[in-house]
Amino acid sequence: MSALAWTAVASLAAWAWLLLGQGFFWRTDQRLPPHGEPESWPDVAVVVPARDEAAMLPLSLPSLLHQDYPGRARIVLVDDDSSDGTGDTARALAVRYGGLPLSVVCPGEPDPGWTGKLWALRHGMAAAGVEADGPGLPKEPKEPERPERPPEYLLLTDADIAHAPDSLRALVASARAHRLDLVSQMARLRVESGWERLVVPAFVYFFCQLYPFRRVNRHGARTAAAAGGCVLLRTEAAVRAGVPDSIRQAVIDDVSLARAVQRSGGRIWLGLADGVTSVRPYPRLADLWRMVSRSAYTQLRYSPALLAGTVAGLALVYLVPPVALFAGLAGGDAVAAWSGGGAWAVMTATYLPMLRYYRLTPSLALPLPFTALLYLLMTLDSAGRHHLGRGASWKGRRYARPRAAPESAGPGAAAERARS
């Protein structure tokens, strides 16, 4: 056989393994587990880190203010040194819409060694009455306006995430019914522009390939992940894991949070959302490019070897099938054509459930190799930015390489994203 044929056969074998051996990552049936309602509803604090989010809050904050939750709940919005009046916008929305009580805290610029979102979460948790301490970590100084008792649960959600009226109720009921310490839902992202339809479902698909939800949700499994836009966290588990202090440098904070909770003995769950949506637009390719490239090399632990392996893996799995199919047909290489066509067919079939979840046309499965090429280039751009000293950045903040780099990456890591 030709070298092209052998490569195509290797790609087909890789897809056979991904189809059956990677936790059925392509299925989209991991939704909130069935649950009844608890006898009593625990107190919950909703913590919303927000940096320059005045434009997003009118689309998201009212959905939190109007949560249909039978127990006591309050919202703490952390104005992370915004320059656009984020805090004032939040207060005005609370006056206009009523609902859950809202307070705004402004912690200022992060201390050295902290990423902005985790610094904001630390102060939001402190304002809710939760001590940000852990083994060997200093306690947050007490604040005079803290509640008399800390909430039993924390809902950590981003300022660009809108929730259905029963979102908090369903999250708490599921956590209680299944004794879960962390329940996270991957928000349904916006897919209105042409680039969003091409890139966003693939983004979630690649994430599921890297962190198969079924493995994450299997008790005792080593795979851990969360989606930072919507995380319900039991306060006791947060204190036991020492978060956010123990992950203060993490750029990919949601996965680091899930790992910390899991390592401390907590049970975690991750699935796709039906009533949690992102309202942030990414209308241009440049917007999506920045979202991915700002943290892709971080996920690869800033390792040239892992970068080379990821590029080779993406090329073998996603780029070889169409090349082998067309080159085999043109050159009369039947093995290359059949193997490449078979690999492309499996790739397409595994992508269809994600397109159905996003209510998009099945024809968008065919250009998945092109989308994978975009992610490969985004990953290379991320590495280039790091080596040029520009590194991971977000809304005017640039983050240096942490002393303790994030943990393992795998095939498809180019799709990993940094949640704001």
Disulfide bonds with the S-S distance in Angstrom:
none
